[in-house]
Amino acid sequence: MENEQLKNRIAELEKELEETKEHLKRYTAPAYKKVYYETHKNEIKEKKKTYVPTEEQRKKWARQAYLNKKAKMKENENV
């Protein structure tokens, strides 16, 4: 009796998991973005090649990398 209840519960949870995955897929990887990329692939690649970050952005990125590295080292010391 209990065994069948557990099997039913597992089946319900697996169904819920699949529904949640489908729901997330709709928002994280919508088809229209793929279609847009396929039709504008060359334009997007050209924009990436010509993009040059500002000095302020570089400083911001470098600081964030430093803080991440510092936090990681601190975490390793505590472990």
C-alpha positions in Angstrom: 0.0 0.0 0.0 2.7 2.5 1.1 4.9 1.4 -1.8 2.2 2.3 -4.4 1.6 5.6 -2.7 5.3 6.4 -3.1 5.3 5.3 -6.7 2.4 7.6 -7.4 4.1 10.5 -5.6 7.2 9.9 -7.7 5.2 9.9 -10.9 3.5 13.2 -9.9 6.8 14.8 -9.1 8.4 13.7 -12.3 5.4 15.1 -14.2 5.6 18.4 -12.4 9.4 18.5 -13.1 8.8 18.1 -16.8 6.1 20.8 -16.8 8.5 23.2 -15.0 11.3 22.4 -17.5 9.0 23.2 -20.4 7.8 26.4 -18.8 11.4 27.5 -18.2 12.5 26.6 -21.7 9.8 28.9 -23.0 11.4 31.9 -21.2 15.1 31.0 -21.3 15.4 29.9 -24.9 12.5 31.2 -27.0 12.4 30.2 -30.6 12.1 33.8 -31.9 15.6 34.6 -30.7 17.1 31.7 -32.6 15.2 32.8 -35.7 16.5 36.4 -35.3 20.1 35.2 -34.8 19.9 32.9 -37.9 18.6 35.8 -40.1 21.0 38.5 -38.7 24.1 36.3 -38.0 26.5 38.3 -40.0 25.4 41.7 -38.6 25.7 40.4 -35.1 29.2 39.1 -35.7 30.3 42.4 -37.2 29.0 44.3 -34.2 30.9 42.0 -31.9 34.1 42.6 -33.8 33.8 46.4 -33.8 32.7 46.6 -30.1 35.3 48.3 -27.9 34.5 48.7 -24.2 35.1 52.0 -22.6 37.9 52.6 -20.0 35.2 52.8 -17.3 33.8 49.4 -18.3 37.2 47.9 -18.3 37.9 49.2 -14.8 34.5 48.0 -13.6 35.2 44.5 -15.0 38.7 44.4 -13.6 37.4 45.4 -10.1 34.7 42.7 -10.3 37.2 40.1 -11.3 39.5 41.1 -8.4 36.6 40.9 -5.9 35.5 37.5 -7.2 39.1 36.2 -7.0 39.4 37.6 -3.4 36.1 36.0 -2.3 37.2 32.7 -3.8 40.5 32.8 -2.0 38.8 33.7 1.2 36.3 30.8 0.7 39.1 28.3 0.1 40.9 29.4 3.3 37.7 28.9 5.3 37.1 25.4 3.9 
